[in-house]
Amino acid sequence: MYREHCKELTTEYFIKDISRFNRDLSQSVMVDNSAYSFAMQIDNGIPILPYYEGKDHELAALETYLSKLVE
């Protein structure tokens, strides 16, 4: 979700509402580097470190974590 799809708390903080997708929230997760993004569905949020340049180790770790969630 891009900022225009989020609820704006302040000019710096945006909240994502994944219920807008009309999917089963027990089967849905959101990944973001901002914990504020998870405010509407805190149990569905997976925090990740921001990525700017270089090799991204977070996505490899996330892949392992998500594979375990499926099991």
N, C-alpha and C positions, 0 to 999 in steps of 0.2 A: 504494500500500500504506500502510495506517495503522500506527501503532506496534504495535498488537496483532498484526499480521502479520509483524513484524520480529523478528530475534534481538537481544536486548538485551545490549550489552557492559557498559555501566554505566547508571546512571539518566539519563545525558545522551546516550549514543551508541547508536544503533540501526542494525542492518545489514539491508538488504533482500536477499532471495534470490529473484531472478526465475525461477530454475529451477523453482520451485513451480508455475508456470503451465503447465508441460509444453509449451513452445513452443521453436522453434528459436532458440537464443541468438545465432546468427549473424545473425538477422533481428530482434533485439530490442534496445531501448535503454531506459534509465531516466533520468529527469531529476529532479534533486534539488539542493537548495541545501546539502546536507551531503555532503562527499566520503566520510565514513565509511559512508554508505549503500551505496556501490559496492563494498565490501570483498569480497563473494562473487563478483562479476563486474565487476572493475575495468575491463575493456575495453568493457563495455556502458554505462558511466556517462557522462552528460553533465552537468557541473556548471552551475548557473545561480545568479545572484545572488538573494538572498531578496527577496520582494516583500511590502511591508506596506501601502502606501497610495499614491495618486497614479497616474500613468500607468506602465504596465509596459512598458519597452522591451525587456526580456530576451526576452519571448515572441515578439516580432516578429523579433528576431535568431535565435531558436531555429527559427522557422518557415523562415527562409531556409536555415539550416544543415541542417535535416532534409530539405528539398527537394533539396539537393545530395547528401545521402546516398542518396536513392532513385535518383538518376541513376547 
